[in-house]
């Protein structure tokens, strides 16, 4: 059976472009895993953990929103942002989470608070913290 190829891409750069054994990603309908020979599909990506195993070693990334395409033993993941677990500043992520929580605790009618944006920031911060804690 042919191997599985992963491409993890942001608007700024290609973060991963290599053969892997398995990919697990946070899909819009729940976490999904892909092995060689998987049927083709498309999925939205939500903030969370993307992980893959290559040469017996698992790597972790925090990803934001985007989409994934699985086709012919290739997984293409295009997201707004992605960060390798070892590169995440855990304290900075915790501060971002606190700021987002403070914004969300305010009254919904306040004109200077964008609650959708604060909710998205909270989800991103939580994802970054969870991924960073796996390797620290």
C-alpha positions, 0 to 999 in steps of 0.5 A: 500500500502506498504511503500517506502524504501530508501538506500543512499550509498557511497563507504565509508558508508550507509548514509540513510537506512529507510522507506520514503514517497517520494524520489526526485533525480537528474537523468541523464534525469532530476529530478525524483520522486518516491512514493510507488508502482512506476514501476521499473527503473534504472537511472544515477545520476548527481550532484544535490539535492536528497531529501526525506520526512519521517514522514512529514519531508524533508531532503536534500543531495547534491549528485555527480554522480552514479546511482539509482535503483527503484524496489519493493518499494525500492530506492537504490541510489549509488553515489561517494559522498553525503553530508547532507545539514546541514553538508555542509560548504557553504563558502568552497563550494563557494570557490570551485566554484570560483576555478573551474570557474577560471580554466574554464576561461583559454585557452583550450590549457593550458596543466595544466588544465583538463577542464572536471575535472574543469567542474565536480568540478563546477557542484559539488560546485553549487549543494552543494551551492544550497542544503546548501542554502535550510536549512541555 
